[in-house]
């Protein structure tokens, strides 16, 4: 779990990991948009794009909560994220940066 593996890290380090996860999610979203445009995909890709946008939104919300929280709240938020059921796409965004710590 991410919260256990980041205990002992300062809030800046946890925030950096979360910020990098958001950047990764944004890059994946842009890549999906470009792929859709190049391939001229229709309904199926539209559904994938919506899923990616939803996962990005969740990750962004969690990052904002971490970014603005005090140190004692950062640990609580990361534990909450660990215990909340998140879809694979959201976790993949975070795992790309954290080396699988969110699983």
C-alpha positions in Angstrom: 0.0 0.0 0.0 1.2 3.5 -0.9 0.4 4.9 2.5 2.6 2.4 4.3 5.4 2.7 1.8 5.4 6.5 2.1 5.2 6.7 5.8 8.4 8.4 7.0 8.5 10.5 3.8 7.9 14.2 4.3 4.7 15.7 2.8 6.8 17.2 0.0 7.9 13.8 -1.2 4.4 12.5 -1.1 3.1 15.5 -3.0 5.9 15.1 -5.6 4.8 11.5 -6.2 1.1 12.6 -6.5 2.0 15.5 -8.8 4.1 13.2 -11.1 1.1 10.8 -11.2 -1.1 13.6 -12.4 1.4 14.6 -15.1 1.6 10.9 -16.2 -2.2 10.8 -16.4 -2.3 14.0 -18.4 0.3 12.6 -20.8 -1.8 9.4 -21.2 -4.9 11.4 -21.9 -3.2 13.5 -24.6 -1.8 10.3 -26.1 -5.2 8.8 -26.2 -6.7 11.9 -27.8 -4.0 11.9 -30.5 -4.4 8.2 -31.2 -8.1 8.6 -31.6 -7.7 11.5 -34.0 -5.1 9.7 -36.1 -7.1 6.4 -36.3 -10.4 8.1 -36.7 -11.9 5.9 -34.0 -15.6 6.4 -33.2 -17.8 5.2 -30.3 -15.4 2.7 -28.7 -12.6 5.2 -28.4 -15.0 7.8 -27.2 -15.8 5.5 -24.3 -12.1 5.0 -23.6 -11.5 8.7 -23.6 -14.3 9.3 -21.1 -12.9 6.6 -18.9 -9.5 8.2 -19.1 -10.9 11.7 -18.3 -12.8 10.3 -15.3 -9.7 8.6 -13.9 -7.7 11.7 -14.5 -10.3 13.8 -12.7 -10.2 11.4 -9.7 -6.4 11.5 -9.6 -6.4 15.3 -9.9 -8.9 15.6 -7.0 -6.8 13.4 -4.8 -3.6 15.3 -5.7 -5.2 18.6 -4.8 -6.3 17.1 -1.4 -2.7 16.0 -0.8 -1.2 19.2 -2.0 -3.2 21.4 0.3 -3.2 19.1 3.3 -1.0 19.4 6.4 1.5 16.6 7.0 -0.7 14.7 9.5 -3.6 14.8 7.0 -1.4 13.6 4.0 -1.0 10.2 5.6 -4.7 10.0 6.3 -5.6 10.9 2.7 -3.1 8.4 1.3 -4.6 5.7 3.6 -8.1 6.7 2.4 -7.0 6.4 -1.2 -5.6 2.9 -0.5 -8.9 1.7 1.1 -11.1 3.3 -1.5 -12.0 1.1 -4.5 -10.3 2.8 -7.5 -10.5 1.5 -11.0 -7.5 0.0 -12.7 -7.0 3.0 -15.0 -6.7 5.4 -12.0 -4.3 3.0 -10.3 -2.3 2.6 -13.5 -1.7 6.4 -13.6 -0.3 6.4 -10.1 1.6 3.2 -10.6 3.4 4.6 -13.6 5.2 7.0 -11.3 5.3 5.2 -8.0 6.6 1.8 -9.1 3.5 -0.1 -8.2 3.2 1.3 -4.6 -0.6 2.0 -5.0 -1.5 -1.7 -5.5 
